[in-house]
Amino acid sequence: MGYIYFLLGGARSGKSSYAEELANELSKKTAYIATAEIIDAEMRKRVEIHKSRRPDTWMTFEFKNGTPELKDYEKILKDIIRKEYDVVLIDCITILLFRLIHKHKLDMLEIIGNALEKEIEDEVSAFFGKFIGLSKISNLKFIIVSNEVGMGVVPYYPLGRIFRDLMGMVNKQIAAVADEVYFFVAGLKQKLK
């Protein structure tokens, strides 16, 4: 059964650096699942910084461009198991969630109806329920990084409010099944579970 370390915190709180340290402590055979899709120069710069910190012994896996699909994750996990990696670092769930809902073009809507909001919530819940399930049935150690986005000001625009709510829902799903949960703030970590 898979073991999940869940690292949660705000932007630049130290969670990714700690995730990398933890992965190195657990094993030199780490598979890094990068969730970002490079869409502009600023994102490219961020990705390059993350890449430069990864040891040569790590293998990077990525979702195809566009909307992530569970079959892609299944394929990645099978490849990781076949190549005999011990640890899987997923950085980060926040970007994976954004990619998942981006196809709905919520940023173009002034009002998001209840039916669409419920459809998206059900889709996201099902995706991450299966995503977590696939992780738990393996014999790998997972380090999952995510952002806590619900502690600040309520976003002014509908996409921001819905994204905040969905991120909270997904974080609860992961925390519920995680074996260890850590919260990061200002470079400090606190064990929650």
N, CA, C and O of each residue as an XYZ file, in Angstrom:
772
protein
N       0.837     -1.180      0.000
C       0.000      0.000      0.000
C       0.882      1.244      0.000
O       1.859      1.322      0.745
N       0.533      2.207     -0.835
C       1.304      3.436     -0.946
C       1.272      4.267      0.328
O       0.273      4.286      1.048
N       2.374      4.950      0.596
C       2.501      5.826      1.764
C       2.537      7.251      1.248
O       3.329      7.566      0.360
N       1.683      8.124      1.795
C       1.587      9.494      1.275
C       2.010     10.511      2.327
O       1.478     10.551      3.437
N       2.987     11.331      1.940
C       3.361     12.530      2.685
C       2.691     13.688      1.942
O       2.911     13.862      0.743
N       1.885     14.468      2.637
C       1.175     15.584      2.019
C       1.729     16.881      2.588
O       1.655     17.122      3.793
N       2.287     17.718      1.709
C       2.914     18.978      2.105
C       2.071     20.126      1.590
O       1.881     20.279      0.383
N       1.570     20.926      2.504
C       0.594     21.961      2.203
C       1.083     23.294      2.740
O       1.617     23.360      3.848
N       0.906     24.362      1.963
C       1.285     25.689      2.447
C       1.069     26.726      1.374
O       0.617     26.418      0.271
N       1.396     27.955      1.707
C       1.254     29.053      0.762
C       2.413     29.102     -0.225
O       3.341     28.296     -0.161
N       2.339     30.061     -1.133
C       3.411     30.250     -2.114
C       4.707     30.612     -1.404
O       4.713     31.411     -0.468
N       5.791     30.022     -1.856
C       7.131     30.300     -1.319
C       7.246     30.031      0.184
O       7.993     30.708      0.891
N       6.500     29.038      0.656
C       6.512     28.727      2.086
C       7.576     27.703      2.464
O       7.824     27.480      3.649
N       8.211     27.074      1.467
C       9.260     26.096      1.723
C       8.856     24.661      1.462
O       9.643     23.743      1.694
N       7.636     24.454      0.979
C       7.154     23.078      0.816
C       7.885     22.319     -0.289
O       8.193     21.142     -0.107
N       8.171     22.946     -1.420
C       8.863     22.236     -2.509
C      10.294     21.893     -2.118
O      10.765     20.792     -2.405
N      10.987     22.817     -1.469
C      12.366     22.542     -1.027
C      12.385     21.386     -0.041
O      13.236     20.501     -0.126
N      11.440     21.398      0.899
C      11.376     20.303      1.863
C      11.025     18.991      1.163
O      11.576     17.943      1.500
N      10.116     19.042      0.196
C       9.739     17.831     -0.550
C      10.969     17.217     -1.212
O      11.142     15.999     -1.200
N      11.815     18.056     -1.784
C      13.035     17.567     -2.435
C      14.002     16.972     -1.418
O      14.613     15.936     -1.680
N      14.149     17.618     -0.254
C      15.011     17.080      0.809
C      14.485     15.730      1.296
O      15.249     14.780      1.463
N      13.180     15.659      1.520
C      12.566     14.424      1.992
C      12.755     13.302      0.980
O      13.084     12.176      1.353
N      12.550     13.602     -0.291
C      12.735     12.592     -1.338
C      14.162     12.056     -1.317
O      14.371     10.849     -1.440
N      15.148     12.942     -1.162
C      16.550     12.514     -1.112
C      16.846     11.661      0.112
O      17.654     10.734      0.050
N      16.189     11.977      1.231
C      16.371     11.171      2.439
C      15.772      9.780      2.279
O      16.335      8.799      2.766
N      14.635      9.693      1.600
C      13.929      8.420      1.461
C      14.570      7.488      0.445
O      14.574      6.272      0.638
N      15.118      8.048     -0.646
C      15.662      7.204     -1.713
C      16.379      8.048     -2.758
O      16.049      9.217     -2.963
N      17.341      7.456     -3.402
C      17.991      8.115     -4.553
C      17.222      7.824     -5.843
O      17.467      8.449     -6.875
N      16.294      6.874     -5.773
C      15.487      6.501     -6.944
C      14.141      7.213     -6.853
O      13.133      6.615     -6.477
N      14.139      8.504     -7.203
C      12.936      9.315     -7.110
C      12.394      9.637     -8.489
O      13.135     10.024     -9.393
N      11.098      9.474     -8.634
C      10.387      9.885     -9.851
C       9.684     11.195     -9.534
O       8.934     11.287     -8.563
N       9.928     12.201    -10.351
C       9.352     13.531    -10.141
C       8.248     13.726    -11.170
O       8.505     13.714    -12.374
N       7.012     13.905    -10.694
C       5.909     14.173    -11.610
C       5.661     15.674    -11.603
O       5.148     16.237    -10.635
N       6.036     16.301    -12.702
C       5.866     17.745    -12.867
C       4.488     17.983    -13.466
O       4.139     17.395    -14.490
N       3.717     18.835    -12.834
C       2.335     19.043    -13.270
C       2.150     20.287    -14.124
O       1.091     20.473    -14.724
N       3.167     21.141    -14.186
C       3.018     22.418    -14.898
C       3.025     22.224    -16.407
O       3.652     21.311    -16.942
N       2.316     23.102    -17.056
C       2.352     23.222    -18.508
C       2.948     24.600    -18.789
O       2.426     25.611    -18.318
N       4.022     24.643    -19.543
C       4.683     25.925    -19.801
C       3.843     26.720    -20.793
O       3.686     26.342    -21.954
N       3.305     27.843    -20.291
C       2.415     28.659    -21.117
C       2.969     30.052    -21.382
O       2.431     30.788    -22.209
N       4.056     30.424    -20.674
C       4.656     31.736    -20.900
C       6.088     31.744    -20.356
O       6.542     30.762    -19.769
N       6.790     32.854    -20.556
C       8.195     32.962    -20.161
C       8.369     32.870    -18.643
O       9.338     32.281    -18.164
N       7.449     33.440    -17.902
C       7.537     33.410    -16.442
C       7.417     31.976    -15.926
O       8.159     31.581    -15.026
N       6.499     31.199    -16.482
C       6.346     29.798    -16.083
C       7.584     28.994    -16.480
O       8.027     28.123    -15.731
N       8.137     29.281    -17.643
C       9.361     28.600    -18.084
C      10.493     28.831    -17.080
O      11.239     27.909    -16.750
N      10.611     30.075    -16.596
C      11.651     30.414    -15.622
C      11.455     29.616    -14.332
O      12.418     29.081    -13.783
N      10.220     29.534    -13.851
C       9.934     28.780    -12.628
C      10.271     27.292    -12.795
O      10.847     26.667    -11.905
N       9.902     26.750    -13.942
C      10.177     25.336    -14.209
C      11.683     25.089    -14.247
O      12.159     24.088    -13.711
N      12.426     25.979    -14.866
C      13.886     25.824    -14.949
C      14.528     25.846    -13.561
O      15.473     25.100    -13.304
N      14.024     26.689    -12.675
C      14.546     26.735    -11.303
C      14.318     25.391    -10.621
O      15.221     24.852     -9.982
N      13.108     24.854    -10.758
C      12.809     23.547    -10.157
C      13.697     22.462    -10.764
O      14.240     21.627    -10.040
N      13.845     22.471    -12.074
C      14.674     21.455    -12.746
C      16.116     21.494    -12.256
O      16.738     20.450    -12.062
N      16.647     22.703    -12.056
C      18.050     22.838    -11.665
C      18.327     22.259    -10.277
O      19.474     21.943     -9.962
N      17.311     22.119     -9.456
C      17.489     21.584     -8.104
C      17.410     20.060     -8.053
O      17.767     19.462     -7.039
N      16.950     19.427     -9.123
C      16.757     17.971     -9.106
C      18.078     17.239     -9.352
O      18.822     17.583    -10.270
N      18.362     16.232     -8.529
C      19.560     15.417     -8.755
C      19.487     14.660    -10.085
O      18.399     14.415    -10.606
N      20.615     14.305    -10.613
C      20.685     13.570    -11.881
C      20.056     12.184    -11.786
O      19.657     11.610    -12.800
N      19.967     11.649    -10.579
C      19.409     10.301    -10.406
C      17.889     10.283    -10.479
O      17.284      9.214    -10.554
N      17.265     11.466    -10.459
C      15.810     11.544    -10.536
C      15.355     11.485    -11.992
O      16.047     11.949    -12.899
N      14.189     10.912    -12.187
C      13.568     10.879    -13.518
C      12.318     11.749    -13.465
O      11.509     11.634    -12.544
N      12.167     12.624    -14.467
C      11.001     13.501    -14.515
C       9.953     12.923    -15.457
O      10.257     12.492    -16.569
N       8.708     12.924    -14.980
C       7.559     12.499    -15.770
C       6.600     13.680    -15.839
O       6.494     14.458    -14.891
N       5.906     13.811    -16.956
C       4.993     14.939    -17.130
C       3.696     14.476    -17.774
O       3.662     13.498    -18.521
N       2.628     15.205    -17.465
C       1.368     14.993    -18.168
C       1.496     15.616    -19.552
O       2.236     16.581    -19.741
N       0.775     15.062    -20.511
C       0.743     15.672    -21.834
C       0.163     17.072    -21.735
O      -0.525     17.397    -20.768
N       0.440     17.898    -22.731
C      -0.140     19.242    -22.756
C      -1.653     19.155    -22.834
O      -2.205     18.189    -23.361
N      -2.315     20.168    -22.308
C      -3.776     20.189    -22.307
C      -4.325     19.659    -20.996
O      -3.656     19.716    -19.965
N      -5.527     19.152    -21.039
C      -6.201     18.678    -19.837
C      -5.631     17.333    -19.387
O      -5.583     16.387    -20.173
N      -5.195     17.242    -18.118
C      -4.670     15.963    -17.610
C      -5.769     14.900    -17.577
O      -6.941     15.203    -17.354
N      -5.367     13.664    -17.801
C      -6.321     12.569    -17.770
C      -5.797     11.459    -16.870
O      -4.587     11.270    -16.742
N      -6.714     10.728    -16.248
C      -6.313      9.647    -15.359
C      -5.520      8.567    -16.081
O      -4.627      7.954    -15.496
N      -5.842      8.332    -17.346
C      -5.091      7.303    -18.090
C      -3.626      7.711    -18.223
O      -2.746      6.851    -18.260
N      -3.356      9.023    -18.297
C      -1.971      9.500    -18.347
C      -1.269      9.197    -17.024
O      -0.120      8.754    -17.008
N      -1.977      9.443    -15.908
C      -1.399      9.182    -14.595
C      -1.155      7.683    -14.410
O      -0.115      7.288    -13.883
N      -2.096      6.855    -14.835
C      -1.917      5.402    -14.758
C      -0.676      4.970    -15.542
O       0.113      4.148    -15.074
N      -0.519      5.529    -16.725
C       0.641      5.195    -17.563
C       1.947      5.627    -16.889
O       2.932      4.889    -16.895
N       1.942      6.824    -16.311
C       3.131      7.319    -15.609
C       3.470      6.398    -14.438
O       4.630      6.026    -14.262
N       2.469      6.026    -13.635
C       2.723      5.152    -12.487
C       3.250      3.784    -12.921
O       4.170      3.249    -12.302
N       2.682      3.230    -13.961
C       3.173      1.931    -14.466
C       4.627      2.040    -14.891
O       5.423      1.139    -14.627
N       4.978      3.138    -15.548
C       6.352      3.366    -15.987
C       7.288      3.514    -14.781
O       8.399      2.982    -14.786
N       6.839      4.233    -13.757
C       7.631      4.421    -12.542
C       7.876      3.077    -11.859
O       8.996      2.795    -11.433
N       6.848      2.256    -11.754
C       6.979      0.941    -11.122
C       7.897      0.044    -11.947
O       8.759     -0.645    -11.402
N       7.702      0.060    -13.268
C       8.531     -0.766    -14.156
C      10.011     -0.394    -14.043
O      10.881     -1.261    -14.120
N      10.288      0.889    -13.863
C      11.681      1.360    -13.770
C      12.216      1.300    -12.341
O      13.328      1.752    -12.068
N      11.410      0.736    -11.427
C      11.803      0.448    -10.055
C      12.191      1.677     -9.240
O      13.188      1.661     -8.518
N      11.404      2.737     -9.358
C      11.589      3.887     -8.488
C      10.900      3.604     -7.165
O       9.946      2.828     -7.110
N      11.382      4.233     -6.097
C      10.842      4.012     -4.758
C       9.945      5.149     -4.293
O       8.972      4.933     -3.571
N      10.286      6.364     -4.715
C       9.618      7.570     -4.240
C       9.067      8.340     -5.430
O       9.708      8.435     -6.477
N       7.878      8.885     -5.256
C       7.252      9.714     -6.283
C       6.966     11.077     -5.670
O       6.233     11.179     -4.687
N       7.545     12.120     -6.250
C       7.288     13.484     -5.790
C       6.378     14.147     -6.817
O       6.732     14.238     -7.993
N       5.214     14.607     -6.382
C       4.263     15.277     -7.274
C       4.201     16.747     -6.885
O       3.772     17.087     -5.782
N       4.632     17.621     -7.798
C       4.683     19.050     -7.502
C       4.128     19.816     -8.702
O       4.776     19.839     -9.748
N       2.975     20.434     -8.593
C       2.115     20.466     -7.427
C       0.661     20.250     -7.847
O       0.294     20.415     -9.010
N      -0.139     19.881     -6.876
C      -1.557     19.593     -7.098
C      -2.312     20.844     -7.543
O      -3.265     20.752     -8.317
N      -1.895     21.997     -7.061
C      -2.570     23.253     -7.410
C      -2.570     23.485     -8.920
O      -3.591     23.849     -9.502
N      -1.431     23.272     -9.534
C      -1.335     23.463    -10.987
C      -2.102     22.369    -11.719
O      -2.724     22.621    -12.751
N      -2.054     21.164    -11.182
C      -2.813     20.069    -11.789
C      -4.311     20.386    -11.774
O      -5.008     20.147    -12.761
N      -4.802     20.919    -10.662
C      -6.212     21.306    -10.573
C      -6.532     22.393    -11.590
O      -7.544     22.313    -12.286
N      -5.684     23.402    -11.680
C      -5.945     24.476    -12.643
C      -6.019     23.924    -14.069
O      -6.907     24.291    -14.838
N      -5.085     23.046    -14.412
C      -5.104     22.460    -15.758
C      -6.382     21.663    -15.994
O      -6.926     21.654    -17.098
N      -6.851     20.996    -14.944
C      -8.061     20.174    -15.064
C      -9.292     21.025    -15.352
O     -10.138     20.629    -16.153
N      -9.407     22.187    -14.714
C     -10.620     23.009    -14.893
C     -10.487     24.058    -15.987
O     -11.478     24.678    -16.371
N      -9.283     24.263    -16.491
C      -9.058     25.309    -17.493
C      -9.908     25.110    -18.752
O     -10.295     26.084    -19.398
N     -10.194     23.877    -19.094
C     -10.983     23.590    -20.301
C     -12.378     24.207    -20.250
O     -13.006     24.402    -21.290
N     -12.869     24.517    -19.041
C     -14.201     25.111    -18.894
C     -14.206     26.611    -19.176
O     -15.270     27.227    -19.226
N     -13.026     27.201    -19.359
C     -12.896     28.638    -19.700
C     -13.665     29.522    -18.712
O     -14.364     30.451    -19.115
N     -13.530     29.228    -17.441
C     -14.238     29.972    -16.401
C     -13.804     31.432    -16.331
O     -14.568     32.290    -15.889
N     -12.591     31.709    -16.762
C     -12.108     33.090    -16.740
C     -12.860     33.983    -17.733
O     -12.764     35.208    -17.662
N     -13.595     33.383    -18.642
C     -14.358     34.145    -19.638
C     -15.792     34.438    -19.182
O     -16.517     35.188    -19.836
N     -16.195     33.841    -18.056
C     -17.568     33.985    -17.587
C     -17.664     35.014    -16.465
O     -16.823     35.052    -15.568
N     -18.701     35.846    -16.530
C     -18.951     36.800    -15.445
C     -19.707     36.138    -14.309
O     -19.501     36.464    -13.140
N     -20.580     35.208    -14.656
C     -21.357     34.474    -13.660
C     -21.240     32.986    -13.998
O     -21.411     32.579    -15.147
N     -20.950     32.202    -12.990
C     -20.847     30.759    -13.186
C     -22.061     30.130    -12.514
O     -22.201     30.183    -11.292
N     -22.927     29.542    -13.312
C     -24.173     28.971    -12.805
C     -23.950     27.795    -11.877
O     -22.906     27.144    -11.917
N     -24.942     27.531    -11.042
C     -24.856     26.440    -10.074
C     -24.665     25.082    -10.744
O     -23.925     24.239    -10.237
N     -25.328     24.866    -11.882
C     -25.213     23.575    -12.570
C     -23.788     23.343    -13.057
O     -23.246     22.249    -12.897
N     -23.178     24.370    -13.653
C     -21.796     24.243    -14.127
C     -20.843     24.065    -12.950
O     -19.922     23.251    -13.005
N     -21.066     24.820    -11.905
C     -20.208     24.706    -10.718
C     -20.275     23.294    -10.134
O     -19.245     22.730     -9.766
N     -21.477     22.720    -10.045
C     -21.660     21.361     -9.523
C     -21.007     20.330    -10.444
O     -20.392     19.374     -9.973
N     -21.142     20.524    -11.747
C     -20.523     19.615    -12.723
C     -18.997     19.605    -12.548
O     -18.370     18.545    -12.550
N     -18.420     20.783    -12.400
C     -16.967     20.890    -12.244
C     -16.534     20.272    -10.915
O     -15.532     19.558    -10.850
N     -17.291     20.549     -9.867
C     -16.964     19.995     -8.547
C     -16.993     18.468     -8.588
O     -16.086     17.822     -8.064
N     -18.014     17.888     -9.198
C     -18.115     16.430     -9.309
C     -16.960     15.857    -10.125
O     -16.382     14.832     -9.762
N     -16.630     16.522    -11.226
C     -15.529     16.075    -12.089
C     -14.204     16.094    -11.330
O     -13.431     15.138    -11.392
N     -13.949     17.184    -10.616
C     -12.701     17.330     -9.866
C     -12.630     16.304     -8.735
O     -11.592     15.675     -8.530
N     -13.717     16.138     -8.014
C     -13.755     15.170     -6.917
C     -13.502     13.750     -7.424
O     -12.750     12.994     -6.809
N     -14.121     13.393     -8.532
C     -13.927     12.055     -9.113
C     -12.490     11.866     -9.581
O     -11.887     10.821     -9.335
N     -11.936     12.879    -10.259
C     -10.558     12.794    -10.766
C      -9.592     12.560     -9.611
O      -8.788     11.629     -9.648
N      -9.671     13.403     -8.586
C      -8.705     13.282     -7.496
C      -8.985     12.077     -6.610
O      -8.055     11.536     -6.011
N     -10.225     11.643     -6.508
C     -10.515     10.407     -5.790
C      -9.811      9.225     -6.442
O      -9.196      8.406     -5.759
N      -9.903      9.138     -7.760
C      -9.231      8.054     -8.502
C      -7.722      8.252     -8.496
O      -6.974      7.280     -8.386
N      -7.266      9.488     -8.612
C      -5.834      9.833     -8.580
C      -5.217      9.336     -7.271
O      -4.167      8.694     -7.276
N      -5.875      9.637     -6.161
C      -5.386      9.216     -4.844
C      -5.470      7.694     -4.722
O      -4.556      7.058     -4.198
N      -6.559      7.122     -5.202
C      -6.719      5.672     -5.154
C      -5.606      4.937     -5.881
O      -5.087      3.939     -5.383
N      -5.239      5.428     -7.059
C      -4.135      4.828     -7.818
C      -2.822      4.922     -7.044
O      -1.995      4.012     -7.096
N      -2.642      6.023     -6.329
C      -1.419      6.207     -5.550
C      -1.381      5.236     -4.372
O      -0.341      4.643     -4.083
N      -2.509      5.077     -3.699
C      -2.544      4.239     -2.496
C      -2.381      2.754     -2.790
O      -1.899      2.016     -1.931
N      -2.770      2.291     -3.984
C      -2.673      0.845     -4.238
C      -1.272      0.416     -4.665
O      -1.004     -0.780     -4.774
N      -0.388      1.356     -4.905
C       0.983      0.997     -5.256
C       1.782      0.761     -3.969
O       1.275      0.989     -2.870
N       3.012      0.310     -4.107
C       3.897      0.141     -2.951
C       4.923      1.263     -2.878
O       5.995      1.094     -2.297
N       4.597      2.395     -3.461
C       5.524      3.520     -3.520
C       5.270      4.507     -2.391
O       4.198      4.527     -1.787
N       6.281      5.326     -2.122
C       6.133      6.444     -1.193
C       5.879      7.685     -2.037
O       6.637      7.981     -2.961
N       4.813      8.406     -1.718
C       4.441      9.611     -2.456
C       4.659     10.835     -1.581
O       4.318     10.851     -0.399
N       5.235     11.857     -2.194
C       5.333     13.174     -1.568
C       4.502     14.088     -2.462
O       4.866     14.350     -3.608
N       3.393     14.565     -1.932
C       2.456     15.368     -2.717
C       2.467     16.796     -2.181
O       2.237     17.031     -0.995
N       2.737     17.741     -3.074
C       2.820     19.163     -2.720
C       1.563     19.872     -3.222
O       1.121     19.649     -4.349
N       0.989     20.734     -2.365
C      -0.183     21.514     -2.758
C      -0.184     22.855     -2.045
O       0.461     23.024     -1.010
N      -0.909     23.797     -2.608
C      -1.025     25.123     -2.009
C      -2.280     25.223     -1.162
O      -3.323     24.662     -1.498
N      -2.162     25.943     -0.065
C      -3.319     26.333      0.740
C      -3.706     27.721      0.251
O      -2.961     28.680      0.451
N      -4.856     27.834     -0.381
C      -5.250     29.113     -0.979
C      -6.470     29.731     -0.297
O      -6.943     30.785     -0.723
N      -6.976     29.105      0.734
C      -8.211     29.567      1.340
C      -8.053     30.438      2.572
O      -9.043     30.728      3.243
N      -6.845     30.861      2.888
C      -6.634     31.623      4.115
C      -6.540     33.126      3.884
O      -6.376     33.895      4.831
N      -6.643     33.537      2.640
C      -6.493     34.950      2.329
C      -7.817     35.626      2.046
O      -8.878     35.166      2.467
N      -7.730     36.714      1.332
C      -8.901     37.495      0.943
C      -9.749     36.699     -0.046
O      -9.212     35.970     -0.880
N     -11.060     36.834      0.046
C     -11.957     36.180     -0.906
C     -11.698     36.805     -2.280
O     -11.780     38.025     -2.427
N     -11.383     35.975     -3.297
C     -11.115     36.537     -4.623
C     -12.287     37.358     -5.162
O     -13.449     37.060     -4.889
N     -11.964     38.378     -5.918
C     -12.941     39.313     -6.478
C     -13.726     38.707     -7.635
O     -14.877     39.076     -7.866
N     -13.115     37.790     -8.355
C     -13.702     37.266     -9.588
C     -14.163     35.818     -9.403
O     -13.613     35.091     -8.575
N     -15.175     35.398    -10.176
C     -15.773     34.062     -9.997
C     -14.782     32.908    -10.110
O     -14.824     31.987     -9.294
N     -13.888     32.934    -11.105
C     -12.925     31.845    -11.258
C     -12.091     31.693     -9.986
O     -11.862     30.576     -9.521
N     -11.644     32.801     -9.432
C     -10.830     32.753     -8.215
C     -11.572     32.142     -7.044
O     -11.009     31.352     -6.287
N     -12.838     32.507     -6.894
C     -13.627     31.965     -5.784
C     -13.864     30.463     -5.965
O     -13.725     29.689     -5.018
N     -14.218     30.062     -7.168
C     -14.463     28.637     -7.417
C     -13.169     27.839     -7.285
O     -13.163     26.749     -6.712
N     -12.076     28.379     -7.813
C     -10.797     27.684     -7.706
C     -10.404     27.505     -6.240
O      -9.961     26.427     -5.841
N     -10.565     28.545     -5.447
C     -10.252     28.474     -4.015
C     -11.062     27.364     -3.352
O     -10.519     26.571     -2.584
N     -12.353     27.309     -3.647
C     -13.212     26.286     -3.047
C     -12.813     24.877     -3.494
O     -12.774     23.951     -2.684
N     -12.520     24.723     -4.784
C     -12.111     23.414     -5.303
C     -10.782     22.971     -4.689
O     -10.603     21.800     -4.355
N      -9.852     23.921     -4.546
C      -8.553     23.584     -3.971
C      -8.720     23.108     -2.534
O      -8.063     22.157     -2.110
N      -9.596     23.769     -1.788
C      -9.874     23.321     -0.423
C     -10.448     21.918     -0.390
O     -10.075     21.107      0.457
N     -11.363     21.629     -1.319
C     -11.985     20.305     -1.407
C     -10.932     19.230     -1.724
O     -10.907     18.173     -1.094
N     -10.072     19.511     -2.699
C      -9.042     18.552     -3.097
C      -8.041     18.337     -1.963
O      -7.656     17.203     -1.680
N      -7.624     19.417     -1.320
C      -6.684     19.279     -0.205
C      -7.276     18.414      0.908
O      -6.561     17.615      1.512
N      -8.563     18.564      1.182
C      -9.213     17.725      2.197
C      -9.214     16.261      1.762
O      -8.981     15.372      2.581
N      -9.474     16.003      0.478
C      -9.472     14.621     -0.024
C      -8.109     13.973      0.192
O      -8.015     12.835      0.651
N      -7.063     14.711     -0.142
C      -5.716     14.144     -0.017
C      -5.332     13.982      1.450
O      -4.807     12.941      1.844
N      -5.594     15.013      2.261
C      -5.241     14.951      3.682
C      -5.944     13.792      4.390
O      -5.375     13.180      5.294
N      -7.169     13.490      3.985
C      -7.937     12.417      4.630
C      -7.257     11.061      4.487
O      -7.354     10.232      5.392
N      -6.574     10.818      3.377
C      -5.952      9.507      3.159
C      -4.435      9.526      3.337
O      -3.796      8.473      3.339
N      -3.857     10.717      3.488
C      -2.410     10.815      3.654
C      -1.981     10.207      4.979
O      -2.716     10.243      5.966
N      -0.785      9.650      4.981
C      -0.238      9.069      6.202
C       0.404     10.135      7.086
O       0.362     10.048      8.313
N       0.997     11.140      6.447
C       1.581     12.264      7.173
C       1.205     13.541      6.434
O       1.241     13.588      5.205
N       0.840     14.593      7.202
C       0.475     15.882      6.615
C       1.273     16.962      7.332
O       1.326     17.008      8.561
N       1.898     17.835      6.531
C       2.682     18.946      7.076
C       2.168     20.252      6.493
O       1.812     20.331      5.318
N       2.137     21.279      7.344
C       1.741     22.622      6.907
C       2.962     23.533      6.989
O       3.691     23.530      7.981
N       3.172     24.315      5.927
C       4.333     25.194      5.831
C       3.904     26.652      5.834
O       2.940     27.040      5.174
N       4.652     27.452      6.599
C       4.458     28.900      6.594
C       5.816     29.527      6.917
O       6.483     29.123      7.869
N       6.215     30.512      6.118
C       7.465     31.251      6.334
C       8.675     30.332      6.487
O       9.563     30.600      7.297
N       8.711     29.256      5.714
C       9.840     28.338      5.747
C       9.831     27.367      6.915
O      10.760     26.572      7.067
N       8.803     27.419      7.737
C       8.700     26.521      8.890
C       7.611     25.494      8.633
O       6.599     25.788      7.997
N       7.834     24.272      9.141
C       6.816     23.239      8.938
C       6.241     22.791     10.271
O       6.916     22.775     11.301
N       4.972     22.430     10.210
C       4.297     21.903     11.378
C       3.584     20.622     10.963
O       2.856     20.594      9.971
N       3.804     19.566     11.734
C       3.159     18.290     11.441
C       1.718     18.353     11.929
O       1.465     18.632     13.101
N       0.774     18.093     11.028
C      -0.639     18.095     11.359
C      -1.179     16.689     11.594
O      -2.119     16.485     12.363
N      -0.567     15.732     10.918
C      -1.048     14.330     11.009
C       0.142     13.401     10.871
O      -0.018     12.182     10.917
